[in-house]
């Protein structure tokens, strides 16, 4: 199976046996490729005593690397001449950021797969689009951050767009009001990182004593909940307040990380994140990294068939989560479904929303 062939399938259409066979084949091939083309990755695998050409029965056997390795060293599997762009994760002051190196093949795959998965939740109709951020977030196309990459990606689903915030991060009330008047009676699509949506849209409007009508809007939000939880703002409260203040009634929480850009996990109507046919999640026990049973909390390993220009295909995240089941979520989507419990104890603050929030 090639990635081009897999992209033709529906994102949640493969049951366990077929998906496992396809991922094992593709991820094993990626492991050998990165071993041959990335010196640092080869050194890691040699240090682990792992033979990338040996028999692999299941992708759970493949060696994972901690996601923070991308903060410690350059990891790339293509020549500098073949690089199309680079991307960095967001980080607070004094914090190291991950640097990801993208060739054209990886960048196109990330976009195509992201569109396929997102369309499964949003549909294919383009809508007027509001980005809860400032225009500065996309100032560089060659070297940009995960925040900028996300804003550009979701712009693909917009028929027209506006940045809701000014460069000083204050709400552009006049601009947004004019945009809503221009698109009156049209459903509005919004995207923003969780804390930014809360602080710069909801709280700003609340403090001004005004409301905006986003016409039964659809919000996709992403990023950690660390700051939100410290303010006693639950997911239910988040959604209820946005509905009352902004007439935003369809809220999709998205999970993912910059190191596997394009690999997105959306939360369904039953509160479960879903792994598509392009990726998977594995919960592992901290004591020996063995695989957890369904319902047992563990360290989350994320695998993706997308990274070609850097060895980001099998990563150990810094999140704790629970794999709830596979192929039997009430929403009808096949594949594993899971919940994220939070950051592992002593794990570095991550996520665009949390790192941004740490400055407040």
ABEGO torsion letter per residue (X at the ends): XBAAAAAABBAAABBAAAAAAAAAAAAAAAAAAAAAABAAAAAAAAAAGBBAABBBABAAABBBBBAAAAAABBBBABBAAABABBBBBBBBBGBBBBBBBBBAAAAAAAAAAAAAAAAAAAEABBBBBBBBBBAAAAABAABBBAAAAAAAAAAAABABBBBABBAAGBBBAAAAAAAAAAABGBBBBBBBBAAAAAAAAAAAAAAAGBBBBAGGBBBBBBEBAAAAAAAGBBAAAAAAAAAAAAGBABBBBBBEBAABBGBBBBBBAAGBBBBBAABBBBBBBAAAGBBBBBGBBBBBBBBBAABAABBAABBBBABBBBBAEBGABAAGBBEBBBBBAEBBBGBBBBEAAAAAAAAX
